[in-house]
């Protein structure tokens, strides 16, 4: 391989290794202005959009032990990669493609798992990460709050019994 191709493979490898997710798309039909708009929207989601050569990405996939990428490396390919939330990037792609039906998602990769286009669409439908954290905290806190309420009820019932006992004693004392 020529030195410039080796440098391109090294740069592509570093991008893939630094990314927490990848989404391969077919960008055929996108003009320069649409690609620029998509890049700006993805940048806000902490993701990048790069047109890649299939042959070079195939070399990187073999080096990194990702043979699941190879079936999608046909036709023009662009790679969406990022370190942030994959759901945000997938939502940007979904919303952008609603208007133009482009780009078409070929596959996704997150934590070494290869995802189909349908699975990437499901990830795009997930609520934002902060909302998911809120749901998790609420689910974890529910049993604890239930326990606190039950203990408070028992304490309150003890207080009511003691108060009733005290009132009965005060009623009985003046008679004696």
MARBA-3410 file (N, C-alpha, C, O; in Angstrom, 1 decimal):
176
0.8,-1.2,0.0,0.0,0.0,0.0,0.9,1.2,0.0,2.0,1.3,0.6 ~ 0.5,2.3,-0.7,1.2,3.5,-0.8,1.2,4.2,0.5,0.3,4.1,1.3 ~ 2.3,5.0,0.8,2.4,5.7,2.1,1.2,6.6,2.4,0.8,6.7,3.5 ~ 0.6,7.3,1.4,-0.5,8.2,1.7,-1.8,7.3,2.1,-2.6,7.8,2.9 ~ -1.9,6.1,1.5,-3.0,5.3,1.9,-2.8,4.7,3.3,-3.8,4.6,4.1
-1.6,4.4,3.6,-1.2,4.0,5.0,-1.6,5.1,6.0,-2.2,4.8,7.1 ~ -1.3,6.3,5.7,-1.6,7.4,6.5,-3.2,7.6,6.7,-3.7,7.9,7.8 ~ -3.9,7.4,5.6,-5.3,7.5,5.6,-5.9,6.4,6.4,-6.9,6.6,7.2 ~ -5.4,5.2,6.3,-5.8,4.0,7.2,-5.6,4.3,8.6,-6.4,4.1,9.5 ~ -4.4,4.9,8.9,-4.1,5.2,10.3,-5.0,6.2,10.9,-5.5,6.1,12.0
-5.4,7.2,10.1,-6.3,8.3,10.6,-7.7,7.7,10.8,-8.4,8.0,11.8 ~ -8.1,6.9,9.8,-9.4,6.2,9.9,-9.5,5.3,11.1,-10.5,5.3,11.9 ~ -8.4,4.6,11.4,-8.3,3.7,12.5,-8.4,4.5,13.8,-9.2,4.0,14.8 ~ -7.7,5.6,13.9,-7.8,6.4,15.1,-9.2,7.0,15.3,-9.7,7.0,16.5 ~ -9.9,7.3,14.3,-11.3,7.8,14.4,-12.2,6.7,14.9,-13.0,6.9,15.8
-12.1,5.5,14.3,-12.9,4.4,14.7,-12.6,4.0,16.2,-13.6,3.7,16.9 ~ -11.4,4.0,16.6,-11.0,3.6,17.9,-11.5,4.6,19.0,-11.9,4.3,20.1 ~ -11.4,5.9,18.6,-11.8,6.9,19.5,-13.4,7.0,19.7,-13.9,7.6,20.7 ~ -14.1,6.5,18.7,-15.6,6.6,18.7,-16.2,5.6,19.6,-15.7,4.5,19.8 ~ -17.3,6.0,20.3,-18.0,5.1,21.1,-19.1,4.4,20.3,-19.7,3.4,20.7
-19.4,5.0,19.1,-20.4,4.4,18.2,-20.0,4.8,16.8,-19.4,5.7,16.5 ~ -20.5,3.9,15.8,-20.4,4.2,14.4,-21.8,3.9,13.7,-22.5,3.0,14.1 ~ -22.1,4.7,12.8,-23.3,4.5,11.9,-22.8,4.6,10.5,-22.4,5.7,10.1 ~ -22.9,3.6,9.7,-22.6,3.7,8.3,-23.8,4.0,7.5,-24.9,3.4,7.7 ~ -23.7,5.0,6.6,-24.8,5.4,5.8,-24.4,5.4,4.3,-23.2,5.4,4.0
-25.4,5.4,3.5,-25.3,5.6,2.0,-25.7,7.0,1.8,-26.8,7.4,1.9 ~ -24.7,7.8,1.4,-25.0,9.3,1.2,-25.3,9.6,-0.2,-25.5,10.8,-0.5 ~ -25.5,8.7,-1.1,-25.8,8.9,-2.5,-27.0,9.8,-2.6,-28.1,9.5,-2.0 ~ -26.9,10.9,-3.3,-28.0,11.8,-3.6,-27.9,13.1,-2.7,-28.6,14.1,-3.0 ~ -27.0,13.1,-1.7,-26.9,14.3,-0.9,-26.0,15.3,-1.6,-24.9,14.9,-2.0
-26.4,16.5,-1.7,-25.6,17.5,-2.3,-24.7,18.2,-1.2,-24.9,17.9,0.0 ~ -23.8,19.0,-1.6,-22.8,19.6,-0.7,-23.5,20.4,0.4,-23.1,20.3,1.6 ~ -24.5,21.2,0.1,-25.2,22.0,1.1,-25.9,21.1,2.1,-25.9,21.4,3.3 ~ -26.5,20.1,1.6,-27.2,19.1,2.6,-26.2,18.4,3.5,-26.5,18.3,4.7 ~ -25.1,18.0,2.9,-24.1,17.4,3.7,-23.5,18.3,4.8,-23.3,17.9,5.9
-23.3,19.6,4.4,-22.9,20.6,5.3,-23.9,20.8,6.5,-23.5,20.9,7.6 ~ -25.1,20.9,6.1,-26.2,21.1,7.1,-26.2,19.9,8.0,-26.4,20.0,9.3 ~ -26.1,18.7,7.5,-26.1,17.4,8.3,-24.9,17.4,9.2,-25.0,17.1,10.4 ~ -23.7,17.8,8.7,-22.5,17.9,9.6,-22.7,18.8,10.8,-22.3,18.5,11.9 ~ -23.3,20.0,10.5,-23.6,21.0,11.6,-24.5,20.4,12.6,-24.3,20.6,13.8
-25.6,19.7,12.2,-26.5,19.1,13.1,-25.9,18.0,13.9,-26.1,17.9,15.1 ~ -25.0,17.2,13.3,-24.4,16.1,14.0,-23.3,16.7,14.9,-23.1,16.1,16.0 ~ -22.7,17.8,14.6,-21.7,18.4,15.5,-22.3,18.8,16.8,-21.7,18.6,17.9 ~ -23.6,19.3,16.7,-24.3,19.6,18.0,-24.6,18.4,18.8,-24.7,18.5,20.0 ~ -24.6,17.2,18.2,-24.9,15.9,18.9,-23.6,15.2,19.2,-23.6,14.0,19.5
-22.4,15.9,19.1,-21.1,15.4,19.4,-20.8,14.2,18.5,-20.2,13.2,18.9 ~ -21.1,14.4,17.2,-20.8,13.3,16.2,-20.3,14.0,15.0,-20.4,15.2,14.8 ~ -19.6,13.2,14.2,-19.0,13.7,12.9,-19.5,12.8,11.8,-19.8,11.7,11.9 ~ -19.5,13.5,10.6,-19.9,12.8,9.4,-18.8,12.8,8.4,-18.3,13.9,8.0 ~ -18.2,11.7,8.0,-17.1,11.6,7.1,-17.4,10.6,5.9,-17.9,9.5,6.2
-17.2,11.0,4.7,-17.2,10.1,3.6,-16.0,9.3,3.7,-14.9,9.8,3.8 ~ -16.1,8.0,3.5,-15.0,7.0,3.7,-14.9,6.1,2.4,-15.9,5.8,1.8 ~ -13.7,5.7,2.2,-13.5,4.7,1.1,-13.8,3.3,1.7,-13.2,3.0,2.7 ~ -14.6,2.5,1.0,-15.0,1.2,1.6,-13.7,0.3,1.7,-13.6,-0.4,2.7 ~ -12.8,0.4,0.8,-11.6,-0.4,0.9,-10.8,-0.1,2.1,-10.3,-1.0,2.8
-10.7,1.2,2.4,-9.9,1.6,3.6,-10.6,1.2,4.9,-10.0,0.7,5.8 ~ -11.9,1.4,4.9,-12.7,1.0,6.1,-12.7,-0.5,6.3,-12.7,-1.0,7.4 ~ -12.6,-1.3,5.2,-12.6,-2.7,5.3,-11.3,-3.1,5.9,-11.2,-4.1,6.8 ~ -10.1,-2.5,5.6,-8.8,-2.8,6.2,-8.9,-2.5,7.7,-8.4,-3.3,8.5 ~ -9.4,-1.3,8.0,-9.5,-1.0,9.5,-10.4,-1.9,10.2,-10.1,-2.3,11.3
-11.5,-2.4,9.6,-12.4,-3.3,10.3,-11.7,-4.6,10.5,-11.9,-5.2,11.6 ~ -10.9,-5.1,9.6,-10.2,-6.3,9.8,-9.2,-6.2,10.9,-9.0,-7.1,11.7 ~ -8.4,-5.0,10.9,-7.4,-4.8,11.9,-8.0,-4.8,13.3,-7.4,-5.3,14.3 ~ -9.2,-4.2,13.4,-9.8,-4.0,14.7,-10.8,-5.2,15.1,-11.4,-5.1,16.1 ~ -10.8,-6.2,14.3,-11.6,-7.4,14.6,-13.1,-7.1,14.5,-13.9,-7.6,15.3
-13.6,-6.3,13.5,-15.0,-6.0,13.3,-15.4,-6.5,11.9,-15.7,-5.7,11.0 ~ -15.5,-7.8,11.7,-15.9,-8.4,10.4,-17.3,-8.1,10.1,-17.7,-8.2,8.9 ~ -18.1,-7.7,11.0,-19.5,-7.4,10.8,-19.8,-6.2,9.9,-20.9,-6.0,9.4 ~ -18.7,-5.3,9.8,-18.9,-4.1,8.9,-18.8,-4.4,7.4,-19.4,-3.7,6.6 ~ -18.1,-5.5,7.1,-17.9,-5.7,5.7,-19.1,-5.9,4.8,-19.1,-5.4,3.6
-20.2,-6.5,5.2,-21.3,-6.6,4.3,-21.9,-5.2,3.9,-22.5,-5.1,2.8 ~ -21.8,-4.2,4.7,-22.3,-2.9,4.5,-21.4,-2.1,3.6,-21.8,-0.9,3.2 ~ -20.2,-2.5,3.3,-19.3,-1.7,2.6,-19.4,-1.9,1.1,-18.5,-2.4,0.4 ~ -20.6,-1.6,0.6,-20.9,-1.6,-0.8,-21.5,-0.3,-1.2,-22.4,0.2,-0.4 ~ -21.2,0.3,-2.3,-21.7,1.5,-2.7,-21.1,2.7,-1.9,-20.2,2.4,-1.1
-21.5,3.9,-2.2,-20.9,5.0,-1.4,-21.2,4.9,0.1,-22.3,4.7,0.5 ~ -20.2,5.2,0.9,-20.4,5.0,2.3,-19.9,6.3,3.0,-18.9,6.9,2.6 ~ -20.6,6.7,4.0,-20.2,7.7,4.9,-20.4,7.2,6.3,-21.2,6.4,6.6 ~ -19.5,7.7,7.2,-19.4,7.2,8.6,-19.8,8.3,9.5,-19.2,9.4,9.5 ~ -20.8,8.0,10.4,-21.1,8.9,11.5,-20.5,8.3,12.7,-20.8,7.2,13.1
-19.6,9.1,13.4,-18.9,8.5,14.5,-19.0,9.6,15.6,-19.1,10.8,15.3 ~ -18.9,9.2,16.8,-18.9,10.1,17.9,-18.6,9.5,19.3,-18.5,8.3,19.4 ~ -18.4,10.4,20.2,-18.1,9.9,21.6,-19.2,10.2,22.5,-19.2,9.7,23.7 ~ -20.2,10.9,22.0,-21.4,11.2,22.9,-22.4,10.1,22.9,-22.1,8.9,22.9 ~ -23.6,10.6,22.9,-24.8,9.7,22.9,-25.2,9.2,21.5,-25.5,10.1,20.7
-25.2,7.9,21.3,-25.6,7.4,20.0,-27.0,7.8,19.6,-27.3,8.0,18.5 ~ -27.9,7.8,20.6,-29.3,8.1,20.4,-29.5,9.5,19.8,-30.3,9.7,18.9 ~ -28.7,10.4,20.3,-28.8,11.8,19.7,-28.4,11.9,18.3,-29.1,12.5,17.5 ~ -27.3,11.2,18.0,-26.8,11.2,16.6,-27.8,10.4,15.7,-28.1,10.9,14.6 ~ -28.4,9.3,16.2,-29.3,8.6,15.4,-30.6,9.4,15.2,-31.2,9.3,14.1
-31.0,10.2,16.2,-32.2,11.1,16.0,-31.9,12.1,15.0,-32.8,12.5,14.2 ~ -30.7,12.7,15.0,-30.4,13.7,14.0,-30.5,13.1,12.6,-31.1,13.7,11.7 ~ -29.9,11.9,12.4,-30.0,11.2,11.1,-31.4,10.9,10.7,-31.8,11.2,9.6 ~ -32.2,10.4,11.7,-33.6,10.1,11.4,-34.4,11.4,11.0,-35.1,11.4,10.0 ~ -34.2,12.5,11.8,-34.9,13.7,11.5,-34.5,14.3,10.2,-35.3,14.8,9.4
-33.2,14.2,9.9,-32.7,14.8,8.6,-33.2,14.0,7.4,-33.6,14.5,6.4 ~ -33.3,12.6,7.6,-33.7,11.8,6.5,-35.2,11.8,6.3,-35.7,11.4,5.2 ~ -36.0,12.3,7.2,-37.4,12.5,7.1,-37.7,13.4,5.9,-38.7,13.2,5.2 ~ -36.9,14.5,5.8,-37.2,15.5,4.8,-36.7,15.0,3.4,-37.5,15.1,2.4 ~ -35.6,14.4,3.3,-34.9,14.1,2.0,-34.8,12.6,1.8,-34.4,12.2,0.7
-35.2,11.7,2.7,-35.0,10.3,2.6,-33.6,9.9,2.4,-33.2,8.9,1.9 ~ -32.7,10.8,2.8,-31.2,10.6,2.7,-30.6,11.2,4.0,-31.1,12.1,4.5 ~ -29.5,10.6,4.4,-28.8,9.4,4.0,-29.5,8.2,4.5,-30.3,8.2,5.5 ~ -29.3,7.1,3.9,-29.9,5.8,4.3,-28.9,5.1,5.2,-27.7,4.9,4.8 ~ -29.4,4.6,6.3,-28.5,3.9,7.3,-28.3,2.5,6.8,-29.2,1.8,6.5
-27.0,2.1,6.8,-26.6,0.8,6.4,-26.5,-0.1,7.6,-27.1,-1.3,7.6 ~ -25.9,0.3,8.7,-25.7,-0.4,9.9,-25.1,0.5,11.0,-24.7,1.6,10.7 ~ -25.1,0.0,12.2,-24.5,0.7,13.3,-23.7,-0.2,14.1,-23.8,-1.4,14.1 ~ -22.7,0.4,14.8,-21.9,-0.4,15.7,-21.8,0.4,17.0,-21.4,1.6,17.0 ~ -22.1,-0.3,18.1,-21.9,0.3,19.4,-21.3,-0.8,20.4,-21.9,-1.9,20.5
-20.2,-0.4,21.0,-19.5,-1.3,21.9,-19.3,-2.7,21.3,-19.4,-3.7,21.9 ~ -18.9,-2.7,20.0,-18.5,-3.9,19.3,-19.7,-4.7,18.8,-19.5,-5.7,18.0 ~ -20.9,-4.3,19.1,-22.1,-5.0,18.6,-22.6,-4.4,17.3,-22.7,-3.1,17.2 ~ -22.8,-5.2,16.3,-23.3,-4.6,15.0,-24.8,-4.6,15.0,-25.5,-5.6,15.4 ~ -25.4,-3.4,14.7,-26.8,-3.2,14.7,-27.3,-3.0,13.3,-26.7,-2.5,12.4
-28.5,-3.6,13.1,-29.2,-3.4,11.8,-29.8,-2.0,11.7,-29.9,-1.3,12.7 ~ -30.2,-1.6,10.5,-30.8,-0.3,10.4,-32.1,-0.1,11.2,-32.3,1.0,11.8 ~ -32.8,-1.2,11.4,-34.0,-1.2,12.2,-33.6,-0.9,13.7,-34.3,-0.2,14.4 ~ -32.5,-1.6,14.1,-32.1,-1.4,15.5,-31.6,0.1,15.7,-31.8,0.6,16.8 ~ -30.9,0.6,14.7,-30.5,2.0,14.8,-31.7,2.9,14.9,-31.7,3.9,15.7
-32.8,2.6,14.2,-34.0,3.4,14.3,-34.6,3.3,15.6,-35.2,4.2,16.2 ~ -34.6,2.1,16.2,-35.1,1.9,17.6,-34.3,2.8,18.6,-34.9,3.3,19.5 ~ -33.0,2.8,18.4,-32.2,3.6,19.3,-32.6,5.1,19.1,-32.6,5.9,20.1 ~ -32.9,5.5,17.9,-33.3,6.9,17.7,-34.6,7.2,18.4,-34.9,8.4,18.7 ~ -35.4,6.2,18.6,-36.7,6.4,19.2,-36.6,6.5,20.8,-37.6,6.8,21.4
-35.5,6.2,21.3,-35.3,6.2,22.8,-35.4,7.6,23.3,-35.1,8.6,22.6 ~ -35.9,7.8,24.5,-35.8,9.1,25.1,-34.4,9.6,25.4,-33.5,8.8,25.3 ~ -34.2,10.8,25.6,-32.9,11.3,25.9,-32.2,10.7,27.1,-32.9,10.2,28.0 ~ -30.9,10.7,27.1,-30.2,10.0,28.2,-30.6,10.5,29.5,-30.7,9.7,30.5 ~ -30.7,11.8,29.7,-31.1,12.4,31.0,-32.4,11.9,31.5,-32.6,11.6,32.7
-33.4,11.7,30.6,-34.7,11.2,30.9,-34.6,9.7,31.3,-35.3,9.3,32.2 ~ -33.7,9.0,30.6,-33.5,7.6,31.0,-32.9,7.4,32.4,-33.3,6.6,33.2 ~ -32.0,8.3,32.7,-31.4,8.3,34.0,-32.4,8.7,35.1,-32.5,8.0,36.1 ~ -33.3,9.6,34.8,-34.4,9.9,35.7,-35.3,8.8,35.9,-35.7,8.5,37.1 ~ -35.7,8.0,34.9,-36.5,6.8,35.0,-35.8,5.8,35.9,-36.4,5.1,36.7
-34.5,5.6,35.7,-33.8,4.6,36.4,-33.7,5.0,37.9,-34.0,4.2,38.8 ~ -33.5,6.3,38.2,-33.4,6.7,39.6,-34.8,6.6,40.2,-34.9,6.2,41.4 ~ -35.9,6.9,39.5,-37.2,6.8,40.0,-37.5,5.3,40.3,-38.2,5.0,41.3 ~ -37.1,4.4,39.4,-37.3,3.0,39.6,-36.6,2.5,40.8,-37.1,1.7,41.6 ~ -35.3,2.9,41.0,-34.5,2.5,42.1,-35.0,3.1,43.4,-35.0,2.4,44.5
-35.6,4.3,43.4,-36.0,5.0,44.6,-37.4,4.5,45.1,-37.7,4.7,46.2 ~ -38.2,4.0,44.2,-39.6,3.6,44.5,-39.7,2.7,45.7,-40.5,2.9,46.6 ~ -38.9,1.6,45.8,-39.0,0.7,46.9,-38.6,1.4,48.2,-39.2,1.2,49.3 ~ -37.6,2.2,48.1,-37.1,2.9,49.3,-38.1,3.9,49.8,-38.4,4.0,51.0 ~ -38.8,4.7,48.9,-39.8,5.6,49.3,-41.0,4.9,49.9,-41.6,5.4,50.8
-41.3,3.7,49.3,-42.4,2.9,49.9,-42.1,2.5,51.3,-43.0,2.5,52.2 ~ -40.9,2.1,51.5,-40.5,1.6,52.9,-40.6,2.8,53.9,-41.0,2.6,55.0 ~ -40.1,4.0,53.4,-40.2,5.2,54.3,-41.7,5.5,54.6,-42.0,5.8,55.8 ~ -42.6,5.4,53.6,-44.0,5.7,53.9,-44.6,4.7,54.9,-45.3,5.0,55.8 ~ -44.2,3.4,54.7,-44.7,2.3,55.6,-44.2,2.6,57.0,-45.0,2.4,58.0
-42.9,2.9,57.2,-42.4,3.2,58.5,-43.0,4.4,59.1,-43.3,4.4,60.3 ~ -43.3,5.4,58.3,-44.0,6.6,58.8,-45.4,6.3,59.3,-45.8,6.8,60.3 ~ -46.1,5.4,58.6,-47.4,5.1,59.0,-47.4,4.3,60.3,-48.2,4.6,61.2 ~ -46.4,3.4,60.5,-46.3,2.7,61.7,-46.0,3.6,62.9,-46.6,3.5,64.0 ~ -45.1,4.5,62.6,-44.7,5.5,63.7,-46.0,6.4,64.0,-46.2,6.6,65.2
-46.7,6.8,63.0,-47.9,7.6,63.2,-48.9,6.9,64.0,-49.5,7.4,64.9 ~ -49.1,5.6,63.7,-50.1,4.8,64.4,-49.7,4.6,65.9,-50.5,4.6,66.8 ~ -48.4,4.5,66.1,-47.9,4.4,67.5,-48.2,5.7,68.2,-48.6,5.7,69.4 ~ -47.9,6.8,67.6,-48.2,8.1,68.2,-49.6,8.3,68.5,-50.0,8.8,69.5 ~ -50.5,7.9,67.6,-52.0,8.0,67.8,-52.4,7.1,69.0,-53.2,7.5,69.8
-51.8,5.9,69.1,-52.2,5.0,70.2,-51.7,5.7,71.5,-52.4,5.7,72.5 ~ -50.5,6.2,71.5,-50.0,6.9,72.8,-50.8,8.1,73.1,-51.0,8.4,74.3 ~ -51.2,8.9,72.1,-52.0,10.1,72.4,-53.3,9.7,72.9,-53.8,10.3,73.9 ~ -53.9,8.6,72.4,-55.2,8.1,72.9,-55.1,7.6,74.3,-55.9,7.9,75.2 ~ -54.0,7.0,74.6,-53.7,6.4,75.9,-53.6,7.6,76.9,-54.1,7.6,78.0
-52.8,8.7,76.5,-52.6,9.8,77.3,-54.0,10.5,77.6,-54.2,11.0,78.7 ~ -54.8,10.7,76.6,-56.1,11.3,76.7,-57.0,10.5,77.7,-57.7,11.1,78.5 ~ -56.9,9.2,77.6,-57.7,8.4,78.5,-57.2,8.5,79.9,-58.0,8.6,80.9 ~ -55.9,8.6,80.1,-55.4,8.7,81.4,-55.7,10.1,82.0,-56.1,10.2,83.2 ~ -55.7,11.1,81.2,-56.1,12.5,81.7,-57.5,12.5,82.1,-57.9,13.2,83.0
-58.4,11.8,81.4,-59.8,11.8,81.7,-60.1,11.0,83.0,-60.9,11.3,83.8 ~ -59.3,9.9,83.2,-59.4,9.1,84.4,-58.8,9.8,85.6,-59.3,9.5,86.7 ~ -57.8,10.6,85.5,-57.1,11.2,86.6,-58.0,12.2,87.4,-58.0,12.1,88.6 ~ -58.8,13.1,86.8,-59.6,14.0,87.6,-60.6,13.2,88.4,-61.0,13.7,89.5 ~ -61.1,12.1,88.0,-62.1,11.4,88.7,-61.5,10.7,90.0,-62.3,10.5,91.0
-60.3,10.4,90.0,-59.7,9.7,91.1,-59.4,10.6,92.2,-58.9,10.1,93.3
END
